[in-house]
Amino acid sequence: MRQYVRGTMWLIAAAVIVGNPGAAFGAEGLSGTRSAKCIVRIMSDPDMLPVGAAMIDSLLASTPVLGEPTREILGSKADSINDVVAVSFQLLEHSQSRMGSVLTGSIAVDVHGADARPAAEELLAAICTRLELALRSVGVIDRERFQERLAEVETELTQLDERYQRIRAARRELLEQAGRDDLSRDRIEDTISDLEGTRQDIELSLAGAQAREVALTEQIAKVAQQAIEAAEKSAVVKELEEIVDIRKVELARAQQLHEGGQLPQSELNRRQEASARARADLARHRESVSKTAGAELLTQLNHELVSLSVESAEQEAQLRAVNQRLGEIRERQLLELADRYEREVELRLKLSERALLDLTEEQYDLKETIRNLRLPEVMVIGG
């Protein structure tokens, strides 16, 4: 709740008092008193003007509270009110709480003007009535000021909400342009750092795989060459190769004889079968020699090379994906957009939300204050 300067409000109130509370007292039926005294209790709302002894003294000396009823009731023609009557206020008790201010004091009237009517009691009653009117008029002005402030707050809320919606629209536009739901610069920098780290890891792994692939290829070639050399050096293989050559020559001669009608088909078939068995024996023996010379190792190395090739292909696909994401970050200029987001959206959004909250709370407090506002009361409790 905003506090307002009310130091001069009671002067305004004193100037706007209307009515003529003392006019009802005539020359007849006067109390015949030259002095009168009463005890009053003045209660005021905690959200309104603070009523103190200095304010009461000033109001009791003002023309609307003292001057006008003095002339109307006492009928004096004196130039100065002080030549006719003396009014004093004595503070007896003053308490402040969240419920408001309660001030208790005594008001004394002494009529000493020679041409003044003896009507101190009547004058005191009029003064108490006018004092309450003065205080209540200040309360009315104070309430009007609360209402004026409430209207200002509601106008500010409308304008601030419009600005807030424009900022939110700019936020959506930047997020759509960035293609993500978070434009925090820290998050983007973390993402770039993670991607760069991942790319370096993949590149190192690929470099190692490529070196291993070269080494495996060289080893496979070496083992294969050793197997070939072992097979060529085998005496059994050489003998089987000679048998294969012999069977090949025999088969060729049998085919010539069969074509000339000198060899039956059954003999040709037998020669073909003998040639096939010789080749099969040679192949089996070569395989046996190769296994002995490291063919199993060769199979193992080939299997490892295939697995390594598959793994390398997967890593290359991952590297392409990482490079693509880094390229998108550069292409979309996410860091620049993040700077714009922080500058044009994030800070303004936070400030607007805070201002909306503050104004909404003030609006609620003002409405509650206006609804519960009580005008000051002056109660005569003795005299």
N, C-alpha and C positions, 0 to 999 in steps of 0.2 A: 504494500500500500504506500503510495507516495504521500509525503507530508507537504502541506501547503503553509505558506506564511500567513498567519492570521492576526498579526500584531495590531493592525489598524481596523479589523473587521467591526469591532464594537463601536468605532466612530461612525462607520457607515450605518450601523443598525440604529444608533441614536438619532441619526438624521432622517430615518424613514419611519419612525414611530407615528402611527396615525391614531385618531380617536381623541377623546377628551375625558379621561377617567376622572378628573377632579371636578368636572362641571356639575355633577349631581349634588354637590354640597352647596347649600344656600346660606344666607345670612342667619336664618332662623334654625334653631335646633342644633347649634354648634356645641361641641364638647366643652368649650370654655377652658381648654388646656393650653398652656404655654410650652410644655415639654412632653415628649412621648418617646417610648423606647420599645423595641421588639426584638426578638431573636428569630433569625431566618436561617433556613437550610436551602442551599443552592446546589442543585444536582445537574451535572452536564455529562454528555456522552463522551467516551474516551476518544472517539474519532473526530470530535469537534474541538472548538476553541478551548484552551485551558483557562478556566476561570480562577483568578487569584485575587488577593486582597487589593493589589494595585489597580486591577481592572474595576473592581467594585467601587473603590474610591473615585476613580475617574468618572464612572457612569453616574454616581450620586452627585457629582459636581456639575454634570452636563445640563444644558438648557432643557432638553426634552424630559429628563427624569426629575430634575429639581426646579428649574426656572419656571416652566410653564404652569405646573400645578401650584407653585407658590403664589404666583400672581392671580391665578383663578380662585384659589381657596382662601388665601389670606387677604387678597384685595389690596395689597400694599402698592403705593406709587413710588417707592424708593428706586433710585437709579440702579443700585447694586443689590443683588440677592443677598450678599453677605451682610448687608445692613438690616436685613429682615429676619433671616433664619440661618441657623448653623446646623449642619448635618454631619455626623461622624459615623464611621464604621469601625468596629473592633473585631478582629479575627479571633474566634474561639477555638476552632478546630478545622483542619484541612487534611483530607485523606485522598490518595490516588490508588486506583486498582484497575484491573482489566474491565471492570464493570463501569468505570467512569470516575469522575471527580465529585466529591461531596465536601462542600464548604459550609461551615457553620459560623455565624457571627451575629453581632448585635448592631442594630441601626438606631441611632438616637437623633431626635429632632428637638431643637431649642428655638422657639419663636421669641425674638427680642425686639422686633420692630415696633415702634410706638404706635404706628397707624395700622399694624397688622391685626387681623382677627385672631382671637384665641382659639385656634383650631389645629393644634399640633397633632392630635390623634388622626384627624381627617387627612392632614397633609402626609403623615407617615403612611397611611393606608394607600394613598395615591402614589407615593414614591415607590412602595413595594410593588404595586401593580405595574407602574411604568418601568421599573427595573427588570421585571420579568419580560415585559414586551421587548425591551432593548436586547436582552439576552436571546430571546427566541428569534428576533429578527436576524441576529447574527447567525443563529443556527440555520435559518432558512437560506441565508446567503451561502453558508458553508455547504448545505445540501445541494444547492444549485451548482456550486463549483464541483462537487463530486459528480453530478450529472453531466456537466460539461466535460469533465475529464473522461467519464465513461464513453461519451460520444466520440471524443478524440481517440480513445483506445480502440473502439470498434472500427473507426475509419482506418486507423493504423493496421489493425488486424486484417482488414479486407485487402489493403494495399500490399501488406507483407505476404499474405497468402497467394496473391497473384504473382508476386516476385518469386516466391517459393516454388510455385508450379512451373514457372519459366525455367528455373534452375534445374528442376527435375526433368523437364523436357530436354534441356541441353545435356543432361547426364545420360538419358536414354540414347540420344543421338551419338554421343561419343562412344558409348559401349557398343552400339551397333556398328559403328565405323571400325572399332577395334576387333569386333567379332568375339568378345569375351565378356564375362559378367563381373570382372574385377580389373580396374585400371590403376591399382596401387603401384607406384613406381618400385617400391621395395619388392612386391610380388613378381613384377616383370623382370627386375634385375636378378632375382633368385631363379626364375625360370631360365633366363639366358645362361646364368652360371651353371645350372644343372645340365642344360643341354650341351654347353661347351665341354663340361667334364665328361659327359656321356660320350660325346664325339671323340674326345681324346682317348678314352678307354677303348672304344671300338677300333679306332685307327691303330692303336698299339697292338690290340689283339689280332687285327688283320695283318699287320706287318709280321707278327710272329707266325701266324698261320701260313703266310706266303713263304716265309723262310723255311718253315717245316715242310711245306709242299714241295719246294725245290729240292730239299734234302731227301725227301721220300722218293721223288722221281729219280734222282741220281742213284739212290740205293737200289731201287727196283731194277734199273737198267744194269747196274753192276751185278746184282744177284742173277738176273736173267742171262747175262753174258757168261757168268760162271757156270750156270746150268748147261748152256749150250756147249761150252768148252768141255765140261765133264762128259757130256753125252758123246761128243766127237772123239774123246780119248778112250772111250770104253771099247775093249776088244770084242766083246759080244756084239755090240752095236755094229762094229765094222763087219763082223762075219755075217750078221743078219742083213746088212746092206748088200753084201756080195750075193747072198741067197736071193734077195729081192731082185737084184740085177739079173741073176741067172734065170729066175722064174719069168722075168719080163721078156728076156730073149726067147725062152722056150715058148711063151704064149704067142709071141709075134710069129715064130716059125710055124706053130700049130695053126694059126689063123690062115697063113699062106697055103698050107697043105689042105686045110678044110675048104678053102675057096677053089683049090684045084681039083677037089673031089677025091683027094688021096687020104683024108683023115675024117673019120666019122664025127658027128656032132658030140657024141658022148665023150670022146677023147678031148675035144676042144673044151668042153665044160670042165673036165677034170683039170686041165692045165690052167684055166681061169681061176678055179677054186684054189689051186696050189699057189698061184700068184697072190691072191687075196690073203691067204693065210700068212704068207711071208711078210706082206706089208703090215698085217695086224700084229704079228710077233715083233716086228721092228718098232712099231708105235708103242706097244706095251713096255718093251724093254727101255726105250727112250724115256717114257714116263717114269719108270722105276728109277732110272739113273738120275732124272731131274729131281725127283723127290729126295733122293739121297743127297743131291748136290745143293738143295735149298729151295725146292719148289714150294714147300709149305711156308717157308719164310716169305717167299714172294707173294703167295696168296694173302698172308697176313698184312704185308706192306700195302698191297693193293686195296684191301678192305679199309685200312686206316686212311689211305689217300682219298678214298670215296667219302668216308665220314668227314674228313677234313674239308673236302670240297663243299659238302652240304652245309657244314657249319660256317664256312666262309661266305657262302651265298646268303645265309641268314643274317650274318653280321653286315654284309654289304647292303641288304635291304633295310636293316636298322639304321645304318649310316645315312642312307638316302632319306629316310623318314626324319632323322634328326636335322639334317641339312635343310630339308623342306620346311620344318618348323622354324628354324633360325631364319630362313629366307622370308617366311611369312611375317615374322616379327620385324625384320628390316623393311619389308615391302609395305606393311601396314603402318610403319613408323610408330610402333607402340610406345617407345620411350617419349617421343614428342607428344603423343596423345596423352600419356600419363602426366606429363608436365602441365598440359592444358587442363587436364581433369583436376589436378590438385589446385591449379591457379583459378580456374573459372567455375569449378563445381564444388569440390570437396569442402574447401574452407567456407565458401558462401553458404553451402547447404547446412553446415554445422552452425554457423552464425544465425541463419534464418530459423532453424529449428529451435535454437536457444531463445531467440527473440520471440518467436511464436509462443513458446512455453511461458516466457516471462509475461508477455502481454495477456495471454489467456488467464494466467493466475491473477494478474492485476484486474482483469475484467471481472473475474469471479469475486474477488475481494471487494471491488467497487459496488457490484450488485448487492452483495451481502451487507455492506456498510449502509448503502442507501435504504435497503429494505428494513434494516434494524435500527436506523438512526432515530434517536430521541432528542427532541428539542429541550433546551434547558428549562428547569422548573425552579421557581422561587416559592418556598413554603414557609409561612409564618407559623412557628411552633411555640411561640410564647411572647407575652408583652401586653 
